Amino acid sequence: MFIRPCYRRKNGKRHAYWALMESYRTERGPRQRVVAYLGQLDDAHRQGVKNAAEGNPAVRQKQFFNDTRPHWVEIDVRRLRVENRRDFGGPWLGLQLVEQLGLKDFLDRTIPDGREEISWSLMALVLILCRLCEPSSELHIAEHFYAQSALSDLLGISPEKVNEQRLYRALDAILPHKEALETFLKNRLGELFGIEYDLLLYDVTSTYFEGQAEGNPLAQRGYSRDHRPDCKQVCIGLVVSKCGMPLGYEVFAGNRVDVTTLQEIVETMERRYGRADRIWVGDRGMVSAENIAFLKRSGRRYIVGTPKSMLKQFERELLAGDWRSIRDGLEVKLCPSPDGDETFVLCRSRDRREKEKAMHSRFERRIEEGLQRIAAACEKQRQQPLVIAQRLGRLMGQNSRAAGLFHTEVKTLADGRASLHWEKVEPWRDWAALSEGCYLLRSNVTDWSDEELWKAYIQLTEAEAAFRIHKSDLGLRPIWHQKADRVLAHILVCFLAYVLWKTLSQRCQGAGLGHEPRRVFEELSKIQLVDVVLPTRHGPDIRRRCVTQPTDHQAILLAHLKLNLPTLPLTDGA
């Protein structure tokens, strides 16, 4: 914007009146329009309005004043005020991470331009940054968060041009490029942080729907990690590196069993990134004879957990005393397989033993109290044997951890009444006491020590942590979309926001700020963008847009991360 004199003749004299002008673009070229008529202004007032009109140096228009004399205006400090507070720190920090990854340039190159007023690549960036800063629905973004944040100044999209339909269509535009995005980010993260992808961690989680999702074939009922068996869900298989950097993911039907997804995910990752010399790490839910044969068939290497029942084969080793302590409260023992093709690692954890012992005691007490109630009911009044058997089945199913300790028998007496008899199986208790806190690992990596195998397996906590961040910090659950493609696009946006999260985590580690980026992001998110209004005594107000001064703590974080706050926003709303 700029100011321009408008001349009029009155009583034979030529008078200058000033107007505030704005330049804007049209299909036929640049045009100018009057924003406000300011009337007659002296030199000081013209200079004040000129400074306010120039605004952001990045978009400053041509200077219309060449007067080199010093100019000043008198400010009425009693009416000085701050207006239009907006969240700046979170969106700005997210945009710094986007620029470091080169994600914006990649989206610009990948998503083709059409006849849209605002490019879909830019709208996709809005979705990703909003998912990182304040996970919410597209409707909430359009009606509340976008206008309350500094995204319009950072991205150059005015709030009135961000609506839920445009955001929904941005989801449709980004989804076809999922595989290209994963490949680009994997390579870029490897370049930035020197990440090695020799150890791949694979795990599966689920996220549930609000609504029926009748038109989505992937929405099915299955084992819910969110404890919502009443809702339909989808399953998500995620592959991460040993430091938690995401490599890729796939979405499966909600009733898909974990063990059936392994072969598909391995073949997908190998087709995309090559086979190389990778070691696959999975928990015991991924183990089956078919999957082990699949991994062995092509020379793939693996480290996996095993079902608890497999410990029975190593009872002699459990009783032996040649355990090796590798850390406080943890002992391991290497047990080669008879054929020499595999290695088994027995692990015994003190903390895990105490936890399982407490669980067994709690479930034993619950079952015993339940059996006493059922037996008392049989003695008190006539009970049908079938009804008692059903109650007994429910009781054991709800407390399955200690169900093997009890031997029960429902008898039918001569008069047709039910009678319950039960006793404890002491050999089961002995085995439970021996195996509490123990678990077994299985691998065909035969040239590693027991400690190295255990450390590689325990890295699965990185995949579990990734799911927790997706669900808690990035709002992956619940899913409100009903259309299948919108569901997949929602998961993709969460995945991309998680990449930004892990990028910040890596920067924090490199700057000596620890392994938890959550507190760093929350602290820097408190930085705001404000409009400072300077009322003049004899003219229009001067309005300046400023970033708030960081606190000492924020300044230390910015210095460690080597980030500099801008003095003014980079663009105006388009």
Residue pairs with C-beta under 8 A, 6 or more apart in sequence:
1 20
1 21
1 22
1 23
1 35
1 53
1 54
1 55
1 61
2 20
2 21
2 23
2 50
2 53
2 54
2 61
2 62
2 64
3 18
3 19
3 20
3 21
3 38
3 46
3 49
3 50
3 53
3 64
4 18
4 19
4 21
4 64
5 16
5 17
5 18
5 19
6 16
6 17
6 18
6 19
6 37
7 14
7 15
7 16
7 17
8 14
8 15
8 17
9 15
15 40
16 40
17 37
17 38
17 39
17 40
18 37
18 38
18 39
18 40
18 41
18 46
18 49
19 34
19 35
19 36
19 37
19 38
20 34
20 35
20 36
20 37
20 38
20 49
20 53
21 32
21 33
21 34
21 35
22 32
22 33
22 35
23 30
23 31
23 32
23 61
24 30
24 31
24 32
24 33
25 31
38 49
38 540
41 49
41 539
43 67
43 69
43 71
44 71
44 72
44 73
44 74
44 539
45 73
45 536
45 538
45 539
45 540
46 65
46 71
47 65
47 71
47 72
47 73
48 71
48 73
48 536
48 539
48 540
48 542
49 539
49 540
49 542
50 64
50 65
51 542
52 540
52 541
52 542
52 543
52 544
53 61
54 60
54 61
55 545
55 568
55 572
56 545
56 568
56 569
56 570
56 571
56 572
57 568
58 568
58 570
58 571
59 571
59 572
73 536
73 539
73 542
74 536
74 537
74 538
75 534
75 535
75 536
75 537
75 542
76 535
76 536
76 537
79 535
80 532
80 533
80 534
80 535
81 532
81 533
81 535
82 530
82 531
82 532
82 533
83 530
83 531
83 533
84 530
84 531
85 528
85 529
85 530
86 148
86 149
86 150
86 528
86 529
86 530
87 133
87 148
87 149
87 150
87 525
87 528
87 529
88 149
88 150
88 527
88 528
88 529
88 547
88 548
89 524
89 525
89 526
89 527
89 528
89 554
90 132
90 133
90 134
90 149
90 521
90 524
90 525
91 129
91 133
91 149
91 150
91 151
91 154
92 150
92 154
92 527
92 565
92 566
93 504
93 521
93 524
93 525
93 563
94 128
94 129
94 132
94 133
94 500
95 129
95 154
95 155
96 563
97 500
97 503
97 504
97 507
98 104
98 125
98 128
98 129
98 500
100 192
100 503
101 185
101 188
101 189
101 192
101 499
101 500
101 503
102 188
103 125
103 128
103 185
103 496
104 121
104 125
106 181
106 184
107 121
107 122
107 124
107 125
107 174
108 119
108 121
110 121
110 177
110 180
110 181
111 119
111 120
111 121
111 124
111 173
111 174
111 177
113 119
114 120
117 161
118 157
118 161
118 166
118 574
120 169
120 170
120 173
120 174
121 173
122 155
122 157
123 157
123 162
123 166
123 167
123 169
123 170
123 173
124 170
124 173
124 174
124 493
125 155
126 141
126 146
126 151
126 155
126 157
126 162
126 167
126 170
127 138
127 141
127 167
127 170
127 171
127 174
127 493
128 493
128 496
128 497
128 500
129 151
130 136
130 141
130 145
130 146
130 151
131 474
131 475
131 493
131 494
131 496
131 497
132 474
132 497
132 500
132 501
133 145
133 149
133 525
134 145
134 149
135 473
135 474
135 475
135 497
136 144
136 145
136 475
137 480
138 164
138 167
138 168
138 171
139 164
141 162
141 164
141 167
142 162
142 163
142 164
142 166
142 167
143 164
146 152
146 159
146 162
147 159
150 529
150 569
151 157
152 158
152 159
152 573
153 529
153 545
153 569
153 570
153 571
153 572
153 573
154 569
154 570
154 571
155 571
156 570
156 571
156 572
156 573
156 574
157 573
157 574
158 573
158 574
159 573
161 574
168 486
171 485
171 486
171 489
171 490
171 493
172 485
172 486
172 489
174 181
174 489
174 492
174 493
175 485
175 488
175 489
175 492
178 488
178 492
179 272
181 492
181 496
182 246
182 247
182 248
182 249
182 272
183 272
183 273
185 246
185 496
185 499
186 197
186 247
186 248
186 273
189 195
189 245
189 499
189 502
189 503
190 196
190 197
192 503
192 506
193 245
193 506
193 510
195 241
195 243
195 245
196 241
196 242
197 241
197 247
197 273
197 276
197 278
198 276
198 277
198 278
198 279
199 241
199 242
199 278
199 279
199 281
199 456
199 459
200 239
200 240
200 241
200 247
200 269
200 278
200 279
200 280
200 281
201 239
201 240
201 241
201 242
201 281
201 282
201 459
201 460
201 462
201 463
202 237
202 238
202 239
202 262
202 265
202 280
202 281
202 282
202 286
202 463
203 237
203 238
203 282
203 283
203 460
203 463
203 464
203 467
204 235
204 236
204 237
204 238
204 252
204 258
204 261
204 285
205 225
205 235
205 236
205 238
205 467
205 470
205 471
206 222
206 223
206 224
206 225
206 226
206 233
206 234
206 235
206 236
206 254
207 226
207 233
207 234
207 236
207 471
207 476
207 477
207 478
207 479
207 491
208 224
208 226
208 228
208 231
208 232
208 233
208 477
208 478
208 479
209 216
209 219
209 231
209 232
209 233
209 234
209 478
209 479
209 480
209 482
210 231
210 478
210 479
210 480
211 480
211 482
212 232
212 482
213 219
213 232
213 479
213 482
213 487
214 482
215 482
215 483
215 484
216 482
216 483
216 484
216 487
217 253
217 484
218 234
218 251
218 252
218 253
218 254
218 484
218 487
219 232
219 233
219 234
219 253
219 254
219 487
220 232
220 233
220 234
220 253
220 254
220 255
220 256
221 229
221 231
221 232
221 233
221 254
221 255
222 233
222 235
222 253
222 254
222 255
222 256
222 257
224 231
224 233
226 233
226 471
226 477
231 478
232 254
233 254
234 251
234 252
234 253
234 254
234 479
234 487
234 491
235 251
235 252
235 253
235 254
235 256
235 258
235 261
236 249
236 250
236 251
236 252
236 491
237 249
237 250
237 251
237 252
237 261
237 265
238 246
238 248
238 249
238 463
238 466
238 467
239 246
239 247
239 248
239 249
239 265
239 269
240 246
240 247
240 462
240 463
240 466
241 247
241 462
242 456
242 459
242 462
243 462
243 506
244 462
244 463
244 465
244 466
244 502
244 505
245 502
245 506
246 466
246 495
246 498
246 499
246 502
247 269
247 273
248 268
248 269
248 272
249 491
249 495
250 261
250 264
250 265
250 268
251 487
251 488
251 491
252 261
258 285
258 286
259 285
259 286
259 287
259 288
259 291
261 286
262 282
262 286
262 291
262 294
263 291
263 294
266 280
266 294
266 295
266 300
275 298
275 300
277 301
278 300
278 301
279 301
279 302
279 303
279 445
279 456
280 295
280 300
280 301
280 302
280 303
280 304
281 302
281 303
281 304
281 456
281 457
281 459
281 460
282 302
282 304
282 305
282 460
283 304
283 305
283 460
284 304
284 305
284 306
284 307
284 308
286 304
287 304
287 305
287 306
287 307
287 442
292 302
292 304
292 442
294 300
295 301
295 302
295 444
296 341
296 444
301 443
301 444
301 445
302 442
302 443
302 444
302 445
303 441
303 442
303 443
303 445
303 453
303 456
303 457
304 441
304 442
304 443
304 457
305 439
305 440
305 441
305 442
305 457
306 344
306 439
306 440
306 441
306 442
308 435
308 439
310 440
311 318
311 435
311 438
311 439
311 440
312 431
314 335
314 344
314 346
314 440
315 431
315 434
317 333
317 335
317 346
318 346
318 434
318 435
318 438
319 434
320 333
322 333
323 331
323 332
323 333
323 348
324 331
324 332
324 333
324 450
324 451
325 331
326 332
326 450
326 451
326 454
329 349
329 350
329 351
330 347
330 348
330 349
330 350
330 454
331 347
331 348
332 345
332 346
332 347
332 348
332 450
332 451
332 454
333 345
333 346
333 450
334 343
334 344
334 345
334 449
334 450
335 343
335 344
335 345
335 346
336 342
336 343
336 344
336 446
337 343
337 344
340 446
341 444
341 446
342 442
342 443
342 444
342 446
343 442
343 443
343 444
343 445
343 446
343 448
343 453
344 440
344 441
344 442
344 443
345 440
345 441
345 442
345 443
345 450
345 453
345 454
346 438
346 440
347 438
347 439
347 440
347 441
347 454
348 437
348 438
349 437
349 438
349 439
350 437
351 437
352 436
352 437
352 439
353 436
353 437
353 438
354 437
355 437
356 436
356 437
357 433
357 436
357 437
359 401
360 401
360 402
360 405
360 432
360 436
363 399
363 400
363 401
363 402
363 403
364 402
364 405
366 398
366 399
366 402
367 395
367 396
367 399
367 402
367 403
367 405
367 406
368 406
370 395
370 399
371 392
371 395
371 406
371 408
371 420
371 422
374 388
374 391
374 392
374 395
374 420
375 420
375 422
377 383
377 388
378 388
378 417
378 418
378 419
378 420
382 415
382 416
382 417
383 417
383 418
384 418
385 410
385 411
385 412
385 418
387 418
388 410
388 418
388 420
389 410
392 408
392 410
392 420
396 403
396 406
396 408
397 403
404 425
404 428
404 432
405 424
405 425
405 428
405 429
405 432
406 422
406 423
406 424
406 425
407 422
407 423
407 424
407 425
408 420
408 421
408 422
409 420
409 421
409 422
410 418
410 419
410 420
411 418
411 419
411 420
411 421
412 418
412 419
413 419
441 453
441 454
441 457
443 453
445 453
448 456
466 498
469 498
469 501
470 476
470 494
470 495
470 498
471 477
473 501
473 518
474 494
474 497
474 498
474 501
475 494
476 491
476 494
479 487
479 490
481 487
481 490
501 517
504 517
504 520
504 521
505 515
505 516
505 517
507 517
507 561
508 514
508 515
508 516
508 517
508 520
508 561
509 515
511 560
511 561
511 562
512 560
513 520
513 557
513 560
513 561
520 557
520 561
523 553
523 554
523 557
524 554
524 557
524 558
526 551
526 554
527 547
527 548
527 550
527 554
527 565
528 547
528 548
529 545
529 546
529 547
529 548
529 569
530 545
530 546
530 547
530 548
531 543
531 544
531 545
531 546
532 543
532 544
532 545
532 546
533 541
533 542
533 543
534 541
534 542
534 543
534 544
535 541
535 542
536 542
545 568
545 569
546 567
546 568
547 565
547 566
547 567
547 568
547 569
550 558
550 565
558 564
558 565
